[in-house]
Amino acid sequence: MLTKSKPRSKLIQLRKAKGFTQEQMAKLLNVTRATYANYETGYRSPNLTNVIEMKKILETTDDTIFL
């Protein structure tokens, strides 16, 4: 059974507040734009290295951006 993913609106808000596009975030993380978009929609979860990098890029220590 497929379940609906939950958008990670906090992640989207932080990215937009910093003025980054999904494409820019993807390049900074060395992933495709589609992969990064899937992080935001909740279809995929980033690995630990990318979580740490995203938190640095977005200048946050908030772990709830992925919940």
BALO-634252 format. One record per residue: x, y, z of N, C-alpha, C, O in turn; residue number from 0. Coordinates in nm, 4 decimals, always signed. Layout:
REM residues N
PT       n.px       n.py       n.pz      ca.px      ca.py      ca.pz       c.px       c.py       c.pz       o.px       o.py       o.pz   seq
PT          X          Y          Z          X          Y          Z          X          Y          Z          X          Y          Z   NUM
...
//
This chain:
REM residues 67
PT       n.px       n.py       n.pz      ca.px      ca.py      ca.pz       c.px       c.py       c.pz       o.px       o.py       o.pz   seq
PT    +0.0835    -0.1184    +0.0000    +0.0000    +0.0000    +0.0000    +0.0878    +0.1246    +0.0000    +0.1801    +0.1366    +0.0806     0
PT    +0.0588    +0.2153    -0.0893    +0.1334    +0.3402    -0.0966    +0.0731    +0.4403    +0.0001    -0.0488    +0.4481    +0.0152     1
PT    +0.1579    +0.5156    +0.0643    +0.1101    +0.6214    +0.1526    +0.1497    +0.7544    +0.0925    +0.2506    +0.7653    +0.0229     2
PT    +0.0700    +0.8541    +0.1197    +0.1025    +0.9875    +0.0700    +0.2208    +1.0424    +0.1476    +0.2336    +1.0220    +0.2683     3
PT    +0.3067    +1.1123    +0.0755    +0.4195    +1.1751    +0.1432    +0.3739    +1.3068    +0.2047    +0.2731    +1.3647    +0.1641     4
PT    +0.4483    +1.3514    +0.3008    +0.4166    +1.4765    +0.3690    +0.5168    +1.5831    +0.3253    +0.6368    +1.5666    +0.3471     5
PT    +0.4703    +1.6916    +0.2645    +0.5647    +1.7973    +0.2264    +0.6392    +1.8502    +0.3485    +0.5826    +1.8644    +0.4569     6
PT    +0.7624    +1.8777    +0.3289    +0.8455    +1.9310    +0.4377    +0.8497    +2.0820    +0.4236    +0.9483    +2.1394    +0.3773     7
PT    +0.7400    +2.1453    +0.4649    +0.7236    +2.2885    +0.4427    +0.8310    +2.3714    +0.5130    +0.8670    +2.4789    +0.4651     8
PT    +0.8815    +2.3233    +0.6241    +0.9872    +2.3969    +0.6941    +1.1128    +2.4038    +0.6071    +1.1774    +2.5083    +0.5999     9
PT    +1.1472    +2.2941    +0.5416    +1.2619    +2.2901    +0.4523    +1.2411    +2.3866    +0.3357    +1.3329    +2.4591    +0.2975    10
PT    +1.1207    +2.3872    +0.2797    +1.0891    +2.4773    +0.1690    +1.0988    +2.6225    +0.2140    +1.1566    +2.7057    +0.1441    11
PT    +1.0426    +2.6530    +0.3301    +1.0462    +2.7898    +0.3828    +1.1887    +2.8382    +0.4033    +1.2224    +2.9507    +0.3665    12
PT    +1.2722    +2.7538    +0.4617    +1.4114    +2.7930    +0.4869    +1.4865    +2.8159    +0.3566    +1.5632    +2.9115    +0.3451    13
PT    +1.4651    +2.7286    +0.2579    +1.5323    +2.7439    +0.1288    +1.4915    +2.8752    +0.0629    +1.5761    +2.9503    +0.0143    14
PT    +1.3618    +2.9020    +0.0618    +1.3125    +3.0248    -0.0014    +1.3588    +3.1489    +0.0732    +1.3880    +3.2512    +0.0114    15
PT    +1.3657    +3.1407    +0.2053    +1.4115    +3.2545    +0.2855    +1.5568    +3.2897    +0.2528    +1.5961    +3.4062    +0.2598    16
PT    +1.6357    +3.1893    +0.2173    +1.7756    +3.2121    +0.1800    +1.7896    +3.2514    +0.0333    +1.8985    +3.2869    -0.0117    17
PT    +1.6792    +3.2450    -0.0412    +1.6811    +3.2851    -0.1807    +1.7351    +3.1803    -0.2763    +1.7765    +3.2132    -0.3875    18
PT    +1.7351    +3.0542    -0.2341    +1.7846    +2.9463    -0.3186    +1.6709    +2.8817    -0.3965    +1.5587    +2.8699    -0.3472    19
PT    +1.7018    +2.8402    -0.5190    +1.6095    +2.7582    -0.5959    +1.6391    +2.6114    -0.5638    +1.7410    +2.5795    -0.5026    20
PT    +1.5498    +2.5241    -0.6055    +1.5758    +2.3816    -0.5877    +1.7017    +2.3423    -0.6655    +1.7816    +2.2615    -0.6181    21
PT    +1.7187    +2.3988    -0.7829    +1.8364    +2.3678    -0.8655    +1.9654    +2.4078    -0.7938    +2.0626    +2.3323    -0.7948    22
PT    +1.9667    +2.5245    -0.7325    +2.0857    +2.5700    -0.6603    +2.1159    +2.4797    -0.5412    +2.2312    +2.4438    -0.5176    23
PT    +2.0122    +2.4430    -0.4665    +2.0326    +2.3536    -0.3523    +2.0863    +2.2191    -0.3994    +2.1762    +2.1624    -0.3374    24
PT    +2.0316    +2.1687    -0.5084    +2.0761    +2.0404    -0.5622    +2.2246    +2.0448    -0.5985    +2.2993    +1.9517    -0.5686    25
PT    +2.2661    +2.1528    -0.6625    +2.4075    +2.1654    -0.7004    +2.4969    +2.1716    -0.5771    +2.6038    +2.1106    -0.5745    26
PT    +2.4537    +2.2446    -0.4760    +2.5328    +2.2544    -0.3533    +2.5461    +2.1189    -0.2834    +2.6462    +2.0916    -0.2172    27
PT    +2.4447    +2.0357    -0.2989    +2.4436    +1.9043    -0.2339    +2.4958    +1.7937    -0.3246    +2.5096    +1.6789    -0.2824    28
PT    +2.5248    +1.8292    -0.4494    +2.5734    +1.7324    -0.5482    +2.4727    +1.6205    -0.5737    +2.5080    +1.5028    -0.5805    29
PT    +2.3456    +1.6612    -0.5876    +2.2382    +1.5693    -0.6245    +2.1615    +1.6330    -0.7399    +2.1822    +1.7501    -0.7716    30
PT    +2.0736    +1.5563    -0.8021    +1.9920    +1.6136    -0.9091    +1.8821    +1.7006    -0.8493    +1.8491    +1.6890    -0.7313    31
PT    +1.8261    +1.7881    -0.9328    +1.7164    +1.8718    -0.8870    +1.5978    +1.7838    -0.8480    +1.5281    +1.8123    -0.7507    32
PT    +1.5754    +1.6776    -0.9236    +1.4643    +1.5866    -0.8933    +1.4821    +1.5214    -0.7563    +1.3858    +1.5071    -0.6809    33
PT    +1.6037    +1.4824    -0.7247    +1.6305    +1.4225    -0.5936    +1.6027    +1.5239    -0.4835    +1.5374    +1.4924    -0.3841    34
PT    +1.6528    +1.6464    -0.5018    +1.6277    +1.7488    -0.4000    +1.4779    +1.7771    -0.3869    +1.4267    +1.7914    -0.2759    35
PT    +1.4081    +1.7852    -0.4997    +1.2632    +1.8093    -0.4959    +1.1936    +1.6984    -0.4175    +1.0977    +1.7241    -0.3447    36
PT    +1.2421    +1.5751    -0.4324    +1.1855    +1.4635    -0.3572    +1.2112    +1.4765    -0.2080    +1.1308    +1.4288    -0.1278    37
PT    +1.3206    +1.5396    -0.1687    +1.3451    +1.5663    -0.0260    +1.2356    +1.6592    +0.0267    +1.1827    +1.6390    +0.1360    38
PT    +1.2026    +1.7615    -0.0532    +1.1033    +1.8598    -0.0093    +0.9624    +1.8012    -0.0059    +0.8817    +1.8392    +0.0790    39
PT    +0.9324    +1.7101    -0.0964    +0.7986    +1.6523    -0.0989    +0.7836    +1.5361    -0.0018    +0.6722    +1.4936    +0.0285    40
PT    +0.8960    +1.4850    +0.0466    +0.8919    +1.3742    +0.1408    +0.8955    +1.2377    +0.0756    +0.8836    +1.1360    +0.1441    41
PT    +0.9117    +1.2337    -0.0568    +0.9209    +1.1047    -0.1251    +1.0541    +1.0355    -0.0986    +1.0631    +0.9129    -0.1050    42
PT    +1.1556    +1.1125    -0.0693    +1.2877    +1.0581    -0.0352    +1.3388    +1.1301    +0.0873    +1.2988    +1.2428    +0.1165    43
PT    +1.4278    +1.0636    +0.1585    +1.4940    +1.1260    +0.2727    +1.6419    +1.1411    +0.2402    +1.7031    +1.0500    +0.1845    44
PT    +1.6994    +1.2554    +0.2747    +1.8420    +1.2752    +0.2484    +1.9272    +1.1889    +0.3405    +1.8861    +1.1539    +0.4512    45
PT    +2.0469    +1.1554    +0.2926    +2.1390    +1.0819    +0.3787    +2.1950    +1.1777    +0.4835    +2.1757    +1.2990    +0.4742    46
PT    +2.2632    +1.1239    +0.5813    +2.3129    +1.2045    +0.6929    +2.4059    +1.3160    +0.6462    +2.3990    +1.4279    +0.6969    47
PT    +2.4919    +1.2863    +0.5509    +2.5839    +1.3878    +0.4995    +2.5065    +1.5049    +0.4406    +2.5410    +1.6205    +0.4651    48
PT    +2.4020    +1.4764    +0.3630    +2.3234    +1.5838    +0.3027    +2.2407    +1.6590    +0.4056    +2.2189    +1.7793    +0.3914    49
PT    +2.1946    +1.5898    +0.5088    +2.1223    +1.6581    +0.6163    +2.2135    +1.7619    +0.6813    +2.1740    +1.8767    +0.7020    50
PT    +2.3343    +1.7206    +0.7127    +2.4309    +1.8116    +0.7758    +2.4616    +1.9296    +0.6838    +2.4665    +2.0441    +0.7287    51
PT    +2.4822    +1.9017    +0.5557    +2.5109    +2.0082    +0.4595    +2.3935    +2.1047    +0.4450    +2.4128    +2.2262    +0.4404    52
PT    +2.2722    +2.0507    +0.4378    +2.1539    +2.1373    +0.4257    +2.1417    +2.2294    +0.5461    +2.1110    +2.3478    +0.5321    53
PT    +2.1657    +2.1742    +0.6639    +2.1568    +2.2560    +0.7844    +2.2614    +2.3683    +0.7824    +2.2343    +2.4792    +0.8283    54
PT    +2.3805    +2.3395    +0.7294    +2.4837    +2.4428    +0.7181    +2.4434    +2.5478    +0.6155    +2.4512    +2.6677    +0.6419    55
PT    +2.4004    +2.5022    +0.4987    +2.3624    +2.5934    +0.3903    +2.2475    +2.6830    +0.4342    +2.2481    +2.8032    +0.4075    56
PT    +2.1496    +2.6249    +0.5012    +2.0313    +2.6988    +0.5430    +2.0495    +2.7682    +0.6777    +1.9590    +2.8349    +0.7277    57
PT    +2.1677    +2.7510    +0.7348    +2.2038    +2.8145    +0.8625    +2.0994    +2.7866    +0.9713    +2.0451    +2.8781    +1.0332    58
PT    +2.0736    +2.6584    +0.9921    +1.9791    +2.6190    +1.0958    +2.0336    +2.5004    +1.1733    +2.1130    +2.4216    +1.1219    59
PT    +1.9903    +2.4893    +1.2960    +2.0227    +2.3715    +1.3764    +1.8956    +2.2913    +1.4029    +1.8957    +2.1938    +1.4781    60
PT    +1.7887    +2.3345    +1.3398    +1.6563    +2.2747    +1.3616    +1.6446    +2.1385    +1.2935    +1.6438    +2.1300    +1.1707    61
PT    +1.6356    +2.0327    +1.3730    +1.6209    +1.8984    +1.3183    +1.4803    +1.8698    +1.2693    +1.4582    +1.7698    +1.2010    62
PT    +1.3853    +1.9550    +1.3024    +1.2467    +1.9297    +1.2634    +1.2179    +1.9636    +1.1177    +1.1051    +1.9445    +1.0723    63
PT    +1.3149    +2.0127    +1.0440    +1.2907    +2.0456    +0.9037    +1.2631    +1.9205    +0.8211    +1.2140    +1.9311    +0.7087    64
PT    +1.2929    +1.8044    +0.8733    +1.2708    +1.6801    +0.8004    +1.1589    +1.5965    +0.8572    +1.1402    +1.4827    +0.8140    65
PT    +1.0840    +1.6479    +0.9518    +0.9736    +1.5711    +1.0106    +0.8435    +1.6022    +0.9399    +0.7393    +1.5472    +0.9754    66
//
